[in-house]
Amino acid sequence: EQYRAVWGEAVKLRASGQLLRSFVALDCPITLIQGEQDPHPVCGVCGPLAGSGKEYRVHVLKCCGHSPWLERRARVEFFEILKQELGQ
């Protein structure tokens, strides 16, 4: 439900380039946790981020699609990475 509520705006921000410009303005650690079988390939996400000059970390989960917190084979690893990234 939340996804549908924001995706229309996110598509417009992505198309205009504003989404990437907003990313560059962030002043916090950035971590990408991506499923290997996500319909949005990790190279398609990292490519624009790499050109931004911002540092970020990438974790690619095997046997995982778009929702690792829901996926049986990736759920535990996803939450372990999340805890690590949050310093817990």
C-alpha positions in Angstrom: 0.0 0.0 0.0 2.8 2.4 1.0 4.7 1.5 -2.2 1.7 2.5 -4.4 1.4 5.7 -2.4 4.9 6.9 -3.2 5.9 5.2 -6.5 4.2 7.6 -8.8 6.2 10.5 -7.3 9.4 8.4 -7.3 9.1 7.7 -11.0 8.8 11.4 -11.8 11.8 12.2 -9.5 13.8 9.5 -11.2 12.9 10.7 -14.7 13.7 14.3 -14.0 17.1 13.5 -12.3 15.9 15.0 -9.0 16.1 11.6 -7.2 19.9 11.3 -8.0 20.4 15.0 -7.1 18.7 14.4 -3.8 21.0 11.4 -3.2 24.1 13.5 -3.6 22.8 15.9 -0.9 22.7 13.1 1.7 25.1 13.4 4.6 24.9 10.0 6.1 26.3 6.5 5.5 24.6 4.9 2.5 24.1 1.1 2.1 22.4 -0.7 -0.7 21.0 -4.2 0.1 19.8 -5.7 -3.1 18.5 -9.1 -4.1 20.4 -11.0 -6.9 17.1 -11.7 -8.7 15.6 -8.2 -8.1 13.9 -7.0 -11.3 16.0 -3.8 -10.9 19.6 -5.1 -11.6 22.2 -4.0 -9.1 24.3 -2.5 -11.9 21.4 -0.3 -12.8 21.3 1.0 -9.3 25.0 1.3 -8.6 25.9 2.8 -12.0 24.2 6.2 -11.3 25.3 6.1 -7.7 28.9 5.5 -8.6 28.9 8.6 -10.8 27.6 10.7 -7.9 31.0 10.7 -6.0 29.2 9.6 -2.8 30.6 6.6 -0.9 28.2 3.7 -0.4 28.3 0.0 0.4 26.6 -2.7 -1.5 25.3 -6.1 -0.3 23.9 -8.5 -2.9 21.7 -11.3 -1.5 21.8 -14.6 -3.4 18.5 -16.3 -4.1 16.6 -13.1 -3.4 14.3 -10.8 -5.3 12.9 -7.4 -4.4 11.7 -8.0 -0.8 14.4 -9.7 1.2 12.7 -9.2 4.6 9.9 -11.4 3.3 11.9 -14.0 1.4 12.6 -17.3 3.2 16.1 -17.7 1.8 17.3 -14.2 2.4 15.4 -12.9 5.4 18.0 -13.9 8.1 20.9 -12.5 6.1 19.0 -9.3 5.3 18.3 -8.6 9.0 21.9 -9.5 10.0 23.3 -6.9 7.4 20.7 -4.4 8.6 21.8 -4.8 12.3 25.5 -4.6 11.3 24.9 -1.4 9.3 22.9 0.2 12.1 25.7 -0.7 14.5 23.8 -3.1 16.7 
